[in-house]
Every structure is written in C-alpha cells, then in structure tokens.
Amino acid sequence: MATTGFLFSTAIVFISLSVISLLPSAISAVFSDDYKNSSVPKTDLDLLEFPLNLEYLEAEFFLFGALGQGLDKVAPHLAEGGPSPIGAQKANLDTLTNAIILQFAYQEVGHLKVIKKIVKGFPRPQLDLSASLFAKVIDKAFGKPLNPPFDPYANSINFFIVSYLIPYVGLTGYVGANPKLQSAISKRLVAGLLGVESGLVCHLKKAFSSHVKLNKDNYSDISARVRLKKRELEQIQISTLNGNNYLVKELNVQKELNDLEETEYMFLKQKSKAQWIKDGDNCTKLFHSTLASKIKRDTIRILVNNEGKRLET
C-alpha cells in the first residue's frame, strides 16, 4: 500500500508540474499588442467574449474547490463586481489533489486575463455551483436519481468527475468557434486556449485513472478482506490456546487486521460524507458499529509474563 501511494504521489506531482508549464505567461501581452495593431471583425469579438461565461465558471469552481474562496479574494478586478457564486464551497480533497486543482484554478484565472485584454468582457455572471445542481446533471447521466445524491465536493473522485465535465464543455466550445473566426490572430488565440484546455482534460483523465486504480487496489472488497483476516486471527488464537506457540504470528495478523479495519473505517467514513459530522457521535448504527469494532480491537485476550507463562482472560 505504501509503494502504491508513493507512485501515485509521484504521478500527481508530475501532472501538477506539467500543468504549471501550461500556464499563460507572455501570451497576454503578445495577443494584446497584436489586437491593438489589427482590425478584428465584431463577430470575432463576440465569439471570443462568449467563452468568458465558461471561464468564469471554471475559475470559480476550481478556486473554491482548492481554496474555499473565489475571484473575490484571488483576483477581484476580474470579477468586476459581479455576484458571488451560489453554493460554491471547499472540496474535501486529499493534499496532492488539492495542489493540482489549485494549478487548474490559476490556469483559468490566466484565461480570463488573456481574453479580457482582448475584448471588453463583462462582470462575472450569477453562477450556480451548488452540489444539488451537479447532482441533477449526474442523475440525468445515469438516467435515474442517485441515493445518496452525488456531491462533487465530498471527495477527490467526485470532484475529478465534475472537473473533467466542465473543461470538456469548453473544449468542444472552442472547437466549434474556431471555424467561424475570420481573423488569423483570433484563430491563433483560440488555438492556444484550445490546446491548454485539451491538456487540462488529458491531465484530469490521467489523475482520475490513478485515483481509480489506487482505490481498486486498496479499497476493493475491503469489508470481505476484513472478515477473512478476522477468521485467520481467530484460528491462530484457537491454536495458541491449544498450546501452540503462535504468539508472533498472532501479533502480525492482529496488526494486519488493525490496518484493514482502519482502511475500512476511512472508506465508510468517506462514503458517509457529510452525514458523519452529524451522525458520527449520535446514537446511530454507525456509532455503535464503530464502538464495537474499537472495543474488539483493543481487547487483550492473552498476556505472557516474564517467565513465559500465558495469562488468559
């Protein structure tokens, strides 16, 4: 498990560094100067201005997901006094995923800067980034309501799913707009934005696949694995009580069981999402099962004194 986690961490760091290399730098100044010295058809300006709606959406979604705050704190001049997003919140992301989503957020802020240096633009529109809205989208994809409802902010996997969905809309939008542009400079700008959006989608797919593989390797059939390990431990304990010296083996299996139960606990806690905050310490089935598991895990069944004699409970 440790090796898999290390490889996954390395992959995320690599992806994060790759995304940093995609961030706009001198592109704003270059295109801004070109537009000042060129005559751009109004139809081009309209096609370049419309994507601001999506760029606002991407920037706010990624910023809130990683930082818990949006353009009003990071780049208020880009929001131009527009209303704050509805329902946006900090996502429950692991540390490395949070870092990579933050790089995506800065990338989208860069897109806003580039486009607004070329077209007049408009203040940030009213955006609905509430979990309930995304839940409706996912319900339509599945063709039925999910129970519990899908929540993009609940964990890294859910956030990755929506993070892939939103840029893909932008990707197809730029592809559709490019043939309608008349100016070569406009086409060059959209081609650059299209390339970055394509890279973002590609990196998201890689990161999502790494998460899925990690979950499959470490969390697949976790409850069944716990049950099997408990049976193994019980058999060893019976043999020990019958006079066999399996104490070292028992300790090793007990440790393995503790690790598996901790993993199962984390998995179930993540699965229960926000309900854990409300129900975790209340008189619920979740509380009692957790308490029973802890009591069983902490129970001392055999003691061995300095003379090597077993003291059984």
Secondary structure, 3 states (H helix, E strand, C coil): CHHHHHHHHHHHHHHHHHHHHHCCCCHHHHHHHHHHCCCCCHHHHHHHHCCHHHHHHHHHHHHHHHHCCCHHHHCHHHHCCCCCCECCCCCCCCHHHHHHHHHHHHHHHHHHHHHHCCCCCCCCCCCECCHHHHHHHHHHHHCCCCCCCCCCCCCHHHHHHHHHHHHHHHHHHHHHHHHHCCCHHHHHHHHHHHHHHHHHHHHHHHHHHHHHHHHHHHHCCHHHHHHHHHHHHHHHHHHHHCCCCCHHHHHHHHHHHHHHHHHHHHHHHHHHCCHHHHHCCCCCHHHHHHHHHHHHHHCCCEEECCCCCEEEC
